[in-house]
């Protein structure tokens, strides 16, 4: 699978990255063998970039991902993790972590920490959980309510670690484009991870982040291309951004699906390819919890999508005019 550099860094990512929240038991348990099988399938499909975070399953995602990757040559893959939430042990363990979206025992509690010391402690703990010799990419994770501390302490700490060669690339991961745009303008990040804000249903990032990133040579990785479910399987009860999707959005997704079917293309494939079209976008990140889901995601990149599909979506008012659209093939 094609690799591209992240900004001006020496780190690279494949067009498709493996998002490891799912193997951290996002929403429901995933057996150990299924988690390992998902990573193996990603490798077999040519995926060489993997994304995780301490937040995902209170460290379970990092532990499982690291264990699965240790069988492969370290120089052949890129691992990204995140800082901003420290995991503090809880004694005694009381209940589970489902309130935060993960089906794991509540062995730890998350503590927001974007201080210089917090960044170093977080990276040290992630290295231990991963069992790897280094982390390639480190993102500030969801600093929405911590902008001043993240900009004033966490970002300079990551910049020093990059200068020291401890990490190869640094970035920010968020579910909004406005603050990511501020980081692109005000710092020297290599990349940003944008979740859910450049999709077939939400193109908010086209007004701020995407042109700014392109102008400054910052790579954008797009996650959440299915908006948490409605663009994967639009139907009553589907989710949009991890909540029940409004009826109007479900109807819009169903109309898009009808157009895609007329051209013999799965809606999922259109969602993935649409996100790859802007100049600033280096790749997409898709979460998976099984080998079947990974294989399906990789297959979506190989499908032919005719230009007529995008023209029809635009003509029917399902996409705004003037957006960057994928080329045929």
Secondary structure, DSSP 8 states (H G I E B T S, - for coil): --EEE-TTSS-EEESEEEE-SGGGTBSS---HHHHHHHHHHHHHTT--EEE--TTTTTTHHHHHHHHHHTTS-GGG-EEEEEESEEEEE-SS--SBSGGGTB-SB--EEEEE--SHHHHHHHHHHHHHHHT-S--SEEEEE--TT-HHHIIIIIHHHHHHHHHTTS-SEEEEEES-SHHHHHHHHHS--SEEEEESSSSSS--GGGGTHHHHHHHHT-EEEEE-TTGGGTTTS-STT-EETTEE--HHHHHHHHHHHHHHHHTT--HHHHHHHHHH-STTEEEEEEE-SSHHHHHHHHHHHHS---HHHHHHHHHTTSS-TT-------
